[in-house]
Amino acid sequence: MKIIKPITNWLETRACTPAYGGWVLAATAICFFGAGINTMAGWLYAISGISFALLGVAAILPPRSLTGLAISRRPIQPVSAGDDLTVELEIRNQTQQPVSLLQVEDILPFVLGKPVQKAIETIPSQGSYRWVYYHPTQRRGVYRWHTVELGSGAPLGLFWCRRQRDCAATAIVYPTVLPLATCPLVDEMGQEESKRGDPRGRPLQTATTGLVRSLRPYRLGDPTRLIHWRTSARYGELRVRELEIVTGGQEIVIALDSTSNWEEENFEQAVIAAASLYFYAQQQQLQVQLWTASTSLIKGERFVLETLAATTALEDASSVVPKSYPLIWLTQNSLSLSTLPQGSRWVMWPNISSPPGQEVINWEHPGIVLESDRPLQPQLQKTLNSY
């Protein structure tokens, strides 16, 4: 069986191979031909000849029916882990004859799932068939595959053939973003940075220099040099240029220690935590960026989610950890906590494979030690520990 299967696959993808009915008809034709030789009866030769001719036609038609088919694929929209991917393909019949009894198989990567099949009854000449299916996802990642396989035994079903078509696909599955109601990791850091921007603890104010972001109505206390006189004259009220830079404070950086060796489940939790902290900080209207070893500092919802979908442990470091910003450092390596910048926080997953007796002591910055066997969301919302 181990030898027969590769031979069958080779014949199906390059020529065609007999189906069960084809083998039966071939055996019957041989028997009639043998009986004709023994009896010299012409009708036996006729039956065997017709059978062989039928087999020949049945072997030629299936590959010919696939030659005029072309496949295109629409871009796959990103989804979050746990949601279904929407995959859409279009099979076009470019010949003057209808194609019937067609099987289409989308060859997915094994980490995403088994190949998905679809039987199509007929595609009219110069027509097309739109196939949409929904595939479940379980884990985040960037999945790529390139092959769609067409199969047919039409019209007689005595022979079967398959042909592969290149049809590249990229599916991005974002990590889950937890809906945090509160998060001391971000809240306390944001309060600290806001106070640092103004000694009296007032919220950060819009800058007086920088790129123009928008125009807004004049408020008492705004510098008169920021008034946009031409727009003010048009609207009949004072309009002030609102600038892009914010005075005081520093940006928060959520840094994922992706160069270290992680246990797989802990790393998946760390990616979810990074995404959840980033979006929570955005909701709190804080300046926040994400750092990973392969991408350096990035911001923007789509870029952050795509980066976290693709990141892996033991990444090659193309950038160094930023030291000019306070970090929220996500790691499994306790030795890295002693090098964090001023005002940083940390989230650490204990390494189960490390020797027992390793205790959390003498760390300058407050943080959270997570337990991988407990739900992540309530742990991110608990009070920080200081050691």
Summary of the structure (lengths in Angstrom):
residues: 387
radius of gyration: 32.9
end to end distance: 64.1
largest distance: 115.7
contacts: 1140
relative contact order: 0.10
helix: 32%
strand: 29%
